[in-house]
Amino acid sequence: MWKYIRQYLPYAILAALFMVGEVLMDLLQPTIMGVIVDDGVLGLNNNGIGNLTLIWIKGAQMILLVLFGGFCGSANNVFSHLTAQNVGNEIRKDAFRNIMAFSFPQRDRFGTGSLVTRMTNDITQIQNFVSTFVRGIVRNSLLTIGSIYCMFRLDVHFGILVLCALPFMFATLVICLRKGTPLFSVLQDQLDELNEIMQEDVNGIRIIKACVRELYEKARFGKANGALIRTQLKVLIIFAFMNPVVSALMYLVVAGILWMGAFDVSSGITSPGNVMAAITYTTQLLHGIMMMVMIFQNISRGYASWKRVRVVLQTEPEIQDGAGAEIASQVKAQKNTDSAGSISQVKVQKNKGEIEFRDVSFSYPGSDHPVLSHISLHIHPGETVAFMGATGCGKSTLVNLIPRFYDTTEGEILVEQVNIRDYKLKELRDKIAIALQRSELFSMEIAENIAWGNPVASEEEIQAAAHTAQAEDFISSTADGFHTLVAERGMSLSGGQKQRISIARAVLKSSEILIFDDSTSALDLKTEANLHQALRQSSPESTKIIIAQRIASVRNADRIFILENGQIAAEGTHEQLLKISPTYQEIYHSQIMEEAPERSAI
């Protein structure tokens, strides 16, 4: 954590200095009060005659000390919070930046609920930890040491009495912390589980209601919440035990000071004012130790949270940037030069949208079963290709490898004759636009959702992309048109409307490669036909990859690939596959009867 605190160390130092001022003011007041009692009220040094003037002077001094101490305390609060909030802000930004770079398997290993907890609750605990450390440790350490020192100055017996009680107090503190600290990690893990259930239930509320599973989900949430409450109660009981034990020990010390002070006053060793000052110091010491209990509780919880956040910060993203396409092309050209090694000018070949799979195999992390096996294919620039096959045959997995959402297990993929591992991730993904079956929309205007991949697009370009995606008509029919706000996760739109907005977003990105991963499944045949015709006109040079379940979606593609068990079983045009591929024939004949009524209706 030091690298984050170091950036705001001046704030922390100022907070500590102001805290020293506040503690010094607190430590001076009991001594002044003792002088007021002994000389101002009892007149011990003036034959028993009190001194009202002294009372006024010392009283005014105490008021000034209180005011100055209050100023120091306020300034300490400001600077300690500045330190804590800025440290939390830097940690949160770095953690979020790292999460954004995680691969899908890494994100899945953490779990969305856990990542949300770490980014919110855990970092809040870290902020409390830093604030408590800067403010509380300085204050209570100085107050404890200063109170004991002042008590020795007043009367050695008082100081020894306090020192005898301290080991028992700290032993109680250590025992409770040893029992309570491990529970903080358990508490945060249970909070992860609770957030995971909450997120799943909110996202899946429709299917929960449709299946009448509300009672089951309430019970599941209640079970997780009950486990969290039980752990919290264990922590509270442990620290609830500590407070009265420490208080009892301190009040025993107060009683001892009164008993010992009575003998010392009668013997002339000390004065009543000193006894009163010693009791005040003991009370300050009691409050300091009680605060130490709370401080160590916050520090233990904050440190447990820091360990969880540190895992996120120290986890290296599995998919890393390459050197860049230009450098990779130059290295390749260098290798292909003659033995003389002279290169007059390096020219980087640019075949926009060209894709090549070379003996590609892939298995998901933690699985020995290959999803794709020895895939080799070449997609030419500007070509429209389609992939069909049974559910689970690897169609979506194959296209997810192109933007490096996952890395291949074996083989290599080339985009524009450069291995995708050699690209910088931004450079590679700028070349690719994707529209998914499950449309991801954000809580913002329709125009902003369409321009998500191209935020500098003009209003005319946004409207043109919506026209190509066959979305312009329904958008124009809304009250605010393109400025209509989309509800969370697009809940205010139908499935077909969400898909068309996603397609418009992909079109507007103007990338060399367009991937449609079953993104027209919610569209009727006529709308889909109009879409493909508009795409051919608006993006004629872009390479288009279509994944679909319907023959009507792929029949006009330049080539169609049939995937079976992670391998290419057949390849050709619609007419060719009808002759050579039993699988394609089966799909065609099963769908042609379903499409016939709809065609006649059209």
C-alpha positions in Angstrom: 0.0 0.0 0.0 3.0 2.2 0.4 3.2 3.2 -3.2 -0.3 4.7 -2.9 0.3 6.4 0.4 3.7 7.8 -0.8 1.9 10.0 -3.3 0.0 11.7 -0.6 2.6 11.6 2.2 2.6 15.4 2.7 -1.1 15.2 3.6 -0.4 12.4 6.1 2.6 14.2 7.6 0.5 17.4 8.1 -2.3 15.3 9.6 0.2 13.8 12.1 1.6 17.2 13.0 -1.8 18.6 13.7 -2.6 15.6 15.7 0.5 16.1 17.8 -0.8 19.6 18.5 -4.2 18.3 19.6 -2.7 15.7 21.9 -0.4 18.2 23.5 -3.3 20.5 24.3 -5.2 17.5 25.8 -2.1 16.6 28.0 -1.6 20.1 29.2 -5.1 20.6 30.6 -5.1 18.2 33.5 -1.9 19.8 34.9 -3.4 23.3 34.6 -6.6 21.9 36.3 -4.4 20.6 39.1 -2.8 24.1 39.6 -6.3 25.7 39.7 -7.4 23.2 42.4 -4.2 23.4 44.5 -3.4 27.1 44.3 -6.5 28.8 43.0 -9.1 26.9 45.1 -7.3 25.4 48.1 -4.4 27.9 48.3 -2.0 25.2 49.4 1.0 27.5 48.7 -0.7 30.6 50.1 -1.7 29.5 53.7 -5.0 28.1 52.5 -6.2 31.3 50.8 -7.5 30.8 47.4 -6.5 33.0 44.4 -9.4 34.0 42.1 -7.1 35.8 39.7 -5.1 32.7 39.2 -8.4 30.8 38.5 -9.3 33.3 35.8 -5.9 33.3 34.2 -5.5 29.5 34.2 -9.1 29.2 33.1 -8.5 31.5 30.1 -5.4 29.4 29.3 -7.5 26.3 29.3 -10.0 27.8 27.0 -7.3 28.9 24.5 -5.8 25.5 24.7 -9.2 23.9 23.9 -9.7 26.2 21.0 -6.2 25.6 19.6 -6.7 21.8 20.1 -10.0 22.0 18.4 -8.4 23.7 15.4 -5.6 21.1 15.3 -8.2 18.3 15.5 -10.2 19.8 12.6 -7.1 20.3 10.5 -6.1 16.7 11.2 -9.5 15.5 10.1 -9.2 17.4 6.8 -5.7 16.1 6.0 -6.3 12.5 7.2 -9.5 12.3 5.0 -7.6 13.9 2.1 -5.0 11.1 2.4 -7.5 8.3 2.8 -9.8 9.4 0.0 -7.0 10.0 -2.5 -5.4 6.7 -1.6 -8.7 4.9 -2.1 -9.3 6.8 -5.4 -5.9 5.7 -6.8 -6.4 2.1 -5.7 -9.9 2.0 -7.2 -8.7 3.4 -10.5 -5.8 1.0 -10.7 -8.0 -2.0 -9.8 -10.7 -1.0 -12.3 -8.0 -0.6 -15.0 -6.7 -4.1 -14.2 -10.2 -5.6 -14.3 -10.8 -4.0 -17.7 -7.7 -5.8 -19.0 -8.7 -9.2 -17.5 -9.4 -12.0 -19.9 -12.9 -13.6 -19.7 -11.5 -16.7 -17.7 -9.8 -14.4 -15.2 -13.0 -12.4 -14.7 -14.9 -15.7 -14.3 -12.5 -16.9 -11.7 -13.0 -13.9 -9.5 -16.8 -13.7 -10.1 -18.7 -10.5 -10.8 -20.1 -10.2 -7.3 -16.6 -10.6 -5.8 -15.2 -7.9 -8.1 -18.0 -5.5 -7.2 -17.4 -6.1 -3.5 -13.7 -5.5 -3.8 -14.2 -2.3 -5.8 -16.7 -0.9 -3.4 -16.9 -2.3 0.2 -13.2 -3.5 0.3 -11.8 -0.2 -0.9 -14.0 1.7 1.5 -12.6 -0.4 4.3 -9.1 0.4 3.0 -9.9 4.1 3.2 -11.2 3.7 6.7 -7.9 1.8 7.5 -5.7 4.6 6.2 -7.8 7.4 7.9 -7.8 5.4 11.2 -4.1 4.8 10.9 -3.2 8.4 10.2 -5.5 9.8 12.8 -6.1 7.2 15.4 -2.7 5.5 15.8 -0.9 8.9 16.1 -3.4 10.2 18.6 -3.8 7.2 20.8 -0.1 6.3 20.8 0.8 9.8 21.9 -2.0 10.1 24.3 -1.2 6.7 26.0 2.6 7.5 26.2 2.0 11.1 27.2 -0.6 10.2 29.9 1.7 7.7 31.5 4.7 10.1 31.4 2.6 12.9 33.0 1.4 10.5 35.7 5.0 9.6 36.6 5.7 13.3 36.8 2.8 13.8 39.2 3.5 10.8 41.4 5.7 7.7 40.6 3.2 5.5 42.4 0.5 6.5 40.0 2.7 5.7 37.0 3.6 2.3 38.4 0.0 1.5 39.0 -0.9 2.2 35.4 2.0 0.2 34.1 0.9 -2.8 36.1 -2.5 -2.7 34.5 -1.3 -2.2 30.9 -0.1 -5.8 30.2 -3.5 -7.2 31.1 -5.2 -4.7 28.8 -3.0 -5.4 25.9 -3.2 -9.2 26.5 -7.0 -8.8 26.2 -6.6 -6.8 23.1 -4.3 -9.3 21.4 -6.5 -12.3 22.3 -9.6 -10.6 20.8 -7.8 -9.5 17.7 -6.4 -13.0 17.1 -9.9 -14.4 17.3 -11.6 -11.7 15.4 -9.1 -10.9 12.5 -9.6 -14.2 10.6 -13.4 -13.6 10.6 -13.0 -10.4 8.6 -11.8 -12.3 5.5 -14.7 -14.8 6.0 -17.0 -11.8 6.2 -15.9 -10.3 2.9 -16.2 -13.7 1.2 -19.7 -14.0 2.4 -20.4 -10.5 1.2 -19.1 -11.6 -2.2 -21.6 -14.5 -2.2 -24.5 -12.2 -1.2 -23.7 -9.8 -4.0 -23.4 -12.6 -6.5 -26.9 -13.8 -5.6 -28.3 -10.3 -5.7 -26.8 -9.6 -9.1 -28.0 -13.0 -10.6 -31.5 -12.4 -9.2 -31.8 -8.8 -10.5 -30.6 -9.8 -13.9 -32.7 -12.9 -14.1 -35.9 -11.5 -12.5 -38.0 -12.3 -15.5 -37.2 -16.0 -15.6 -37.5 -16.2 -11.8 -41.1 -14.8 -12.1 -41.9 -16.9 -15.1 -40.8 -20.1 -13.3 -42.4 -19.0 -10.0 -39.1 -19.4 -8.1 -39.4 -16.3 -5.9 -39.7 -18.3 -2.7 -36.6 -20.4 -3.7 -34.5 -17.3 -4.4 -35.7 -15.7 -1.2 -34.6 -18.8 0.7 -31.2 -18.8 -1.1 -30.7 -15.1 -0.4 -31.8 -15.6 3.2 -29.4 -18.5 3.7 -26.4 -16.4 2.5 -27.6 -13.4 4.5 -28.0 -15.5 7.6 -24.4 -16.8 7.3 -23.2 -13.2 6.9 -25.1 -12.0 10.0 -23.8 -14.9 12.1 -20.2 -14.0 11.2 -20.9 -10.4 12.0 -22.4 -11.3 15.4 -19.3 -13.4 16.2 -17.1 -10.4 15.5 -19.3 -8.1 17.5 -19.4 -10.6 20.5 -15.6 -10.9 20.5 -15.1 -7.1 20.6 -18.1 -6.6 22.9 -16.3 -8.9 25.4 -13.1 -6.8 25.1 -14.6 -3.4 25.9 -16.0 -4.2 29.4 -12.8 -6.0 30.4 -10.6 -3.1 29.5 -13.0 -0.7 31.2 -13.0 -2.7 34.4 -9.3 -2.8 34.5 -9.1 1.0 34.0 -11.7 1.7 36.7 -9.7 -0.5 39.0 -6.7 1.7 38.3 -8.8 4.8 39.1 -9.9 3.2 42.4 -6.2 2.4 43.1 -5.2 6.0 42.4 -7.9 7.4 44.8 -6.8 4.9 47.5 -3.1 5.6 47.0 -3.7 9.3 46.6 -5.5 9.5 49.9 -2.3 8.2 51.7 0.0 10.4 49.6 -2.0 13.5 50.3 -2.1 12.8 54.0 1.6 12.1 53.9 2.3 15.3 52.0 3.8 13.4 49.1 1.3 14.8 46.6 -1.6 17.2 46.5 -5.4 16.9 45.8 -4.9 18.7 42.5 -2.3 16.1 41.4 -4.8 13.3 42.4 -7.5 15.0 40.3 -5.0 15.4 37.4 -4.0 11.7 37.7 -7.6 10.6 37.5 -8.1 12.8 34.4 -5.0 11.3 32.8 -6.3 7.9 33.6 -9.6 8.7 32.0 -7.8 9.9 28.9 -5.8 6.8 28.9 -9.0 4.7 29.3 -10.5 6.5 26.3 -7.3 6.1 24.3 -7.2 2.4 24.9 -10.9 2.0 24.2 -10.3 3.9 20.9 -7.3 1.6 20.2 -9.7 -1.3 20.4 -11.8 0.2 17.7 -8.7 1.3 15.7 -7.3 -2.2 15.7 -10.6 -3.6 14.7 -10.8 -1.2 11.7 -7.1 -1.9 10.9 -7.7 -5.6 11.0 -10.7 -5.3 8.7 -9.0 -2.9 6.4 -5.9 -5.1 6.1 -8.1 -8.1 5.3 -9.8 -6.0 2.6 -6.4 -4.8 1.3 -5.2 -8.4 0.8 -8.3 -9.1 -1.3 -7.8 -5.9 -3.4 -4.1 -6.6 -3.7 -4.9 -9.9 -5.5 -6.8 -7.9 -8.1 -4.0 -5.3 -8.4 -1.2 -8.0 -8.7 -3.0 -10.3 -11.1 -1.4 -9.9 -14.5 -3.8 -9.9 -17.4 -3.4 -13.2 -19.3 -3.8 -11.5 -22.7 -1.0 -9.0 -23.2 -0.3 -6.4 -25.9 2.0 -7.4 -28.8 4.7 -5.2 -30.2 2.4 -3.8 -32.9 1.5 -4.7 -36.5 4.1 -2.3 -38.0 7.0 -3.8 -36.0 5.8 -7.3 -36.6 5.6 -6.7 -40.3 9.1 -5.2 -40.4 10.6 -8.2 -38.5 8.9 -10.5 -40.9 10.2 -8.5 -43.9 13.7 -8.6 -42.3 13.6 -12.4 -42.1 12.6 -12.7 -45.7 15.5 -10.6 -47.1 18.4 -12.1 -49.0 21.6 -13.0 -47.3 23.0 -9.6 -47.9 20.3 -8.3 -45.6 19.9 -5.0 -47.4 16.4 -3.5 -47.3 16.0 -0.3 -49.1 12.5 0.4 -47.8 10.2 -1.8 -45.7 6.6 -1.8 -47.0 3.9 -3.2 -44.7 1.4 -5.2 -46.6 -2.1 -4.1 -45.9 -4.8 -6.6 -46.9 -7.8 -5.0 -45.2 -10.0 -7.5 -43.5 -8.0 -10.6 -44.5 -8.2 -13.4 -41.8 -6.3 -16.7 -41.8 -6.6 -19.6 -39.3 -3.6 -21.9 -39.3 -4.2 -25.3 -37.6 -6.0 -23.6 -34.7 -7.2 -25.7 -31.7 -8.7 -24.3 -28.5 -9.9 -25.6 -25.1 -11.4 -23.5 -22.4 -9.2 -23.0 -19.3 -9.6 -25.9 -16.9 -11.0 -28.2 -19.6 -9.3 -31.0 -21.4 -12.0 -31.2 -24.0 -11.1 -29.3 -27.2 -13.8 -27.0 -28.5 -12.0 -26.4 -31.8 -9.6 -28.9 -33.4 -7.1 -28.1 -36.1 -9.1 -25.4 -37.9 -7.5 -24.0 -41.0 -9.2 -21.5 -43.3 -8.6 -18.3 -45.2 -11.1 -15.5 -45.4 -10.3 -13.0 -48.2 -10.6 -9.2 -47.9 -14.2 -8.0 -48.4 -15.6 -11.6 -48.4 -18.8 -12.5 -46.6 -18.5 -15.9 -44.9 -20.9 -17.7 -42.6 -20.6 -20.4 -40.0 -23.4 -22.9 -39.3 -23.7 -26.0 -37.1 -25.4 -27.5 -34.1 -25.4 -25.7 -30.8 -22.0 -26.1 -29.0 -20.1 -26.9 -32.2 -17.7 -24.0 -31.6 -19.1 -21.2 -33.9 -19.0 -18.4 -31.3 -15.8 -19.7 -29.8 -14.1 -19.4 -33.2 -15.0 -15.8 -33.8 -14.2 -14.9 -30.2 -10.6 -15.9 -31.0 -10.2 -13.2 -33.7 -10.4 -10.2 -31.3 -8.4 -12.2 -28.7 -11.2 -12.5 -26.2 -9.4 -15.9 -25.7 -6.0 -17.0 -27.0 -5.6 -20.2 -29.1 -4.4 -23.3 -27.4 -2.5 -24.3 -30.6 -1.9 -22.8 -34.0 -2.1 -19.1 -34.9 -4.6 -16.6 -36.4 -3.4 -13.9 -38.8 -5.3 -10.7 -39.5 -4.0 -8.8 -42.5 -1.0 -11.2 -42.6 0.0 -10.4 -39.0 -0.3 -12.8 -36.1 -3.0 -11.4 -33.8 -0.6 -12.0 -30.8 1.7 -9.4 -32.4 -0.9 -6.6 -32.4 -1.5 -4.2 -29.6 -5.0 -5.1 -28.3 -6.4 -1.7 -29.2 -4.9 -1.8 -32.7 -6.4 -5.3 -33.3 -9.8 -4.6 -31.8 -10.1 -1.3 -33.7 -10.2 -3.4 -36.8 -13.1 -5.5 -35.6 -16.8 -4.6 -34.9 -19.0 -7.2 -33.2 -22.8 -7.5 -32.8 -23.8 -10.2 -30.4 -27.0 -12.2 -30.0 -27.3 -10.9 -26.5 -27.2 -7.2 -27.1 -25.4 -5.2 -24.4 -26.9 -1.7 -24.1 -26.1 1.0 -21.6 -28.3 3.3 -19.5 -27.9 6.3 -21.9 -29.5 7.7 -25.0 -30.0 5.6 -28.1 -27.7 7.8 -30.0 -25.0 7.4 -27.4 -25.4 3.6 -27.5 -25.0 3.6 -31.3 -21.9 5.8 -31.1 -20.4 3.8 -28.3 -17.6 2.4 -30.6 -17.2 5.7 -32.4 -17.9 8.5 -30.0 -16.8 11.3 -32.4 -19.5 10.3 -35.0 -21.8 13.0 -36.2 -25.5 12.9 -35.9 -25.8 12.2 -39.6 -23.5 9.2 -39.4 -25.4 7.9 -36.4 -28.7 8.1 -38.4 -27.1 6.5 -41.4 -25.9 3.6 -39.3 -29.4 3.2 -37.8 -30.9 3.3 -41.3 -28.5 0.5 -42.4 -29.4 -1.6 -39.3 -33.2 -1.1 -40.0 -33.5 0.7 -36.7 -34.4 4.2 -37.9 -38.1 3.7 -38.2 -38.7 2.4 -34.6 -36.3 5.0 -33.2 -38.1 7.8 -35.0 -41.4 6.6 -33.6 -40.3 7.1 -30.0 -41.1 10.4 -28.2 -37.5 11.7 -28.1 -36.2 9.8 -31.1 -32.4 9.2 -31.0 -32.3 11.1 -27.6 -34.6 8.5 -26.0 -33.1 7.1 -22.8 -32.5 3.4 -22.7 -33.4 1.6 -19.5 -30.8 -0.5 -17.6 -29.6 -3.4 -19.8 -32.0 -2.2 -22.5 -35.1 -3.4 -20.6 -37.3 -0.7 -22.2 -36.7 -2.2 -25.7 -37.7 -5.5 -27.4 -35.2 -8.1 -28.4 -35.3 -7.1 -32.0 -34.9 -3.4 -31.2 -31.9 -4.1 -29.0 -30.3 -6.2 -31.7 -30.8 -3.5 -34.4 -29.2 -0.9 -32.1 -26.2 -3.3 -31.5 -25.9 -3.8 -35.3 -26.0 0.0 -35.9 -23.2 0.3 -33.3 -21.1 -2.2 -35.2 -21.8 -0.6 -38.5 -20.9 2.9 -37.2 -17.5 1.7 -36.0 -16.4 1.4 -39.7 -14.1 -1.5 -39.0 -12.4 -3.7 -41.6 -14.0 -6.8 -40.1 -17.7 -7.1 -39.1 -18.8 -10.1 -37.0 -22.5 -10.9 -36.5 -22.7 -13.6 -33.9 -26.3 -14.7 -34.3 -27.2 -11.0 -33.9 -30.3 -11.2 -36.2 -32.0 -14.1 -34.4 -34.8 -11.8 -33.2 -35.4 -10.2 -36.6 -38.1 -11.3 -39.0 -36.9 -12.6 -42.4 -37.9 -9.5 -44.4 -36.1 -7.1 -42.0 -33.0 -9.3 -42.0 -33.0 -9.4 -45.8 -33.2 -5.6 -45.9 -30.4 -5.5 -43.4 -28.0 -7.7 -45.4 -28.8 -5.7 -48.6 -28.1 -2.4 -46.8 -24.8 -3.8 -45.4 -23.6 -4.8 -48.9 -24.2 -1.2 -50.0 -22.9 0.6 -46.9 -19.8 -1.6 -46.1 -18.8 -3.3 -49.4 -15.1 -3.5 -48.5 -15.6 -4.9 -45.0 -15.0 -8.6 -44.4 -18.2 -9.9 -42.9 -18.5 -13.0 -40.7 -22.0 -14.3 -40.0 -23.0 -16.9 -37.4 -26.6 -18.0 -37.7 -29.0 -20.8 -37.2 -31.2 -19.9 -40.2 -30.5 -20.8 -43.8 -32.1 -17.5 -44.8 -29.4 -15.6 -42.9 -26.5 -17.2 -44.7 -27.7 -18.3 -48.2 -26.2 -15.3 -49.9 -22.8 -15.5 -48.3 -19.8 -16.0 -50.5 -18.9 -19.1 -48.5 -20.5 -21.1 -45.8 -18.6 -23.3 -43.3 -20.3 -26.2 -41.5 -18.8 -26.9 -38.1 -19.2 -30.3 -36.5 -17.5 -31.3 -33.2 -15.1 -28.4 -33.4 -14.0 -29.2 -37.0 -14.9 -27.9 -40.5 -17.1 -30.6 -42.0 -18.0 -28.8 -45.2 -17.4 -25.6 -47.1 -19.0 -24.0 -50.1 -21.8 -21.8 -51.4 -25.4 -22.4 -50.6 -25.9 -24.3 -53.8 -22.8 -26.4 -53.4 -23.6 -27.4 -49.8 -27.1 -28.5 -50.8 -25.3 -31.1 -53.0 -22.4 -32.2 -50.8 -23.3 -31.6 -47.1 -25.8 -33.9 -45.5 -25.8 -31.7 -42.4 -26.6 -28.6 -44.5 -29.3 -30.5 -46.4 -30.9 -31.6 -43.1 -30.9 -28.0 -41.8 -32.3 -26.7 -45.1 -35.2 -29.2 -45.3 -36.1 -28.7 -41.6 -36.3 -24.9 -42.1 -37.8 -24.7 -45.5 -41.2 -25.8 -44.3 -41.1 -23.3 -41.5 -40.1 -20.4 -43.8 -42.8 -21.2 -46.4 -45.8 -19.8 -44.5 -43.8 -16.7 -43.6 -42.7 -16.1 -47.2 -46.3 -16.5 -48.4 -47.4 -14.0 -45.8 -44.7 -11.6 -46.9 
